[in-house]
């Protein structure tokens, strides 16, 4: 199964990384990266949950 970690702010992604808090070179700050699974029929999950 292929998955990516993706920056919630700008959409920068890396293949097969671990979700967590990392420095994003595109945003130029430390942000949370979420796991995004592709082509497996799953729901988007944490990436599209609204922040409260």
ROKOL-490344 format. One record per atom (N, C-alpha, C, O, CB): x, y, z negated. Coordinates in steps of 0.1 Angstrom, whole numbers, padded with zeros to 4 digits, always signed. Atoms other than C-alpha are relative to their C-alpha. Glycine has a CB too. Layout:
N
XYZ ...
END
This chain:
52
+0008-0012+0000 +0000+0000+0000 +0009+0012+0000 +0019+0013-0007 -0010+0000-0012 -0008-0012-0001 +0013+0034+0009 -0006+0011-0008 -0018+0013-0008 +0002+0005+0015 +0005-0012+0008 +0010+0064-0015 +0010+0011+0000 +0022+0009+0002 -0004-0005-0014 -0009-0012+0001 +0024+0098-0019 -0003+0007-0013 -0013+0005-0019 -0003+0010+0012 +0003-0009+0011 +0028+0123-0047 -0001+0014+0007 +0007+0017+0016 +0011+0000-0011 +0003-0012-0007 +0014+0157-0037 -0002+0011-0009 -0008+0010-0020 -0012-0002+0009 +0002-0012+0008 +0016+0192-0051 -0014+0005+0001 -0018+0007+0013 +0011+0011+0004 +0014-0004-0001 -0019+0204-0060 -0001+0014+0005 -0011+0018+0011 -0006-0001-0014 +0001-0014-0004 -0010+0241-0052 +0003+0001+0015 -0005+0008+0022 +0010+0008-0008 -0004-0002-0014 +0008+0239-0018 -0002-0012+0009 -0002-0010+0021 +0014+0005+0000 +0002+0012-0008 +0003+0203-0006 +0013-0007+0004 +0013-0016+0012 -0007+0004+0012 -0013+0007-0003 +0040+0194-0004 -0001-0014-0005 -0005-0016-0016 +0012+0008-0007 +0001+0014+0004 +0043+0156-0005 +0013-0007+0001 +0021-0003+0009 -0011-0007+0008 -0012+0009-0001 +0069+0129-0011 -0006-0014+0000 -0016-0017-0007 +0010+0003-0012 +0005+0014-0001 +0064+0092-0003 +0005-0008-0012 +0017-0007-0016 +0005-0006+0013 -0002+0010+0011 +0062+0066-0031 +0008+0006-0012 +0017-0001-0017 +0008-0011+0006 -0006-0006+0013 +0072+0089-0060 -0009-0003-0012 -0020-0009-0010 +0003+0015+0002 +0008+0002+0012 +0059+0088-0095 -0007+0013-0003 +0000+0024-0003 +0009-0004-0012 +0007-0012+0003 +0032+0113-0104 +0006+0007-0013 +0011-0001-0022 -0015-0002-0002 -0006-0006+0012 +0043+0139-0130 +0002+0015+0003 -0003+0021+0013 +0012-0006-0005 -0003-0014-0001 +0056+0174-0135 +0014+0002+0006 +0024-0003+0000 -0001+0008-0013 -0013-0001-0007 +0084+0184-0110 +0001+0015+0005 -0008+0022+0005 +0001-0010+0011 -0002-0013-0007 +0100+0215-0095 -0004-0001+0014 +0001-0010+0021 +0015+0005-0002 +0004+0000-0014 +0083+0223-0062 +0008+0011+0008 +0006+0023+0004 -0015+0002+0001 -0008-0010-0007 +0107+0240-0038 -0008+0010+0009 -0004+0021+0011 +0010-0007+0009 +0009-0009-0008 +0078+0254-0017 -0007+0010-0009 -0008+0022-0005 -0010-0009+0008 +0007-0010+0010 +0060+0270-0047 +0011+0008-0008 +0008+0018-0013 -0009-0008-0009 -0011-0006+0007 +0094+0278-0063 -0004+0001-0015 +0000+0011-0022 +0003+0014+0005 +0003+0000+0015 +0081+0268-0098 -0003-0015-0003 -0004-0024+0005 -0012+0009-0004 +0003+0013+0005 +0074+0237-0119 -0015-0002+0000 -0023+0006-0006 +0006-0002-0014 +0015+0002-0002 +0040+0222-0110 -0002-0015-0002 +0007-0023-0002 -0005+0004+0013 +0004+0014+0001 +0021+0189-0114 -0001-0006+0014 -0008+0000+0022 -0013-0002-0009 +0002+0008-0012 +0023+0163-0086 -0009-0011-0003 -0007-0018-0013 +0014-0005+0006 +0010+0011+0001 -0006+0139-0082 +0002-0011+0010 +0008-0009+0020 -0014+0006+0001 -0001+0011-0009 -0007+0105-0067 -0012+0000+0010 -0023+0002+0006 +0000-0014-0008 +0010+0001-0010 -0026+0102-0034 +0002-0013+0008 +0012-0015+0014 +0001+0012+0010 -0001+0013-0007 -0033+0067-0021 -0007+0002+0014 -0018+0008+0015 -0006-0011-0008 +0005-0001-0014 -0040+0064+0017 -0005-0014+0005 +0002-0024+0002 +0010+0006+0009 +0005+0011-0008 -0061+0039+0037 -0003-0012-0009 -0002-0024-0004 +0011-0004+0010 +0004+0012+0008 -0072+0017+0008 -0015+0001-0005 -0019-0008-0012 +0009-0001-0012 +0014-0001+0004 -0108+0029+0004 -0003+0006-0014 -0014+0006-0018 -0006-0013+0001 +0002-0005+0013 -0102+0045-0029 -0005+0015+0000 -0003+0022+0010 +0013+0000-0008 +0004-0014+0001 -0116+0079-0041 +0012+0008-0002 +0022+0003-0008 -0011+0002-0011 -0012-0008+0002 -0092+0108-0042 +0005+0002-0014 +0017+0003-0016 -0003+0014+0005 -0005+0001+0014 -0091+0108-0080 +0004+0014-0005 -0003+0024-0003 +0011-0009-0002 -0005-0012+0007 -0071+0134-0100 +0002+0012+0009 +0001+0023+0005 +0012-0003-0007 -0004-0011-0009 -0061+0155-0070 -0011+0009+0002 -0009+0021+0003 +0005-0006+0013 +0011-0009-0004 -0096+0168-0063 -0009+0003-0012 -0019+0009-0011 -0008-0007+0010 +0008-0004+0012 -0109+0170-0099 +0002+0015-0003 +0013+0020-0001 +0004-0009-0012 -0001-0015+0003 -0117+0206-0109 +0007+0001-0013 +0006-0007-0023 -0014+0006-0001 -0007-0003+0013 -0095+0221-0136 -0010+0007-0009 -0017+0016-0006 +0012+0009+0003 +0010-0005+0010 -0114+0229-0168 +0008+0006-0011 +0002+0011-0021 -0009-0010-0005 
END
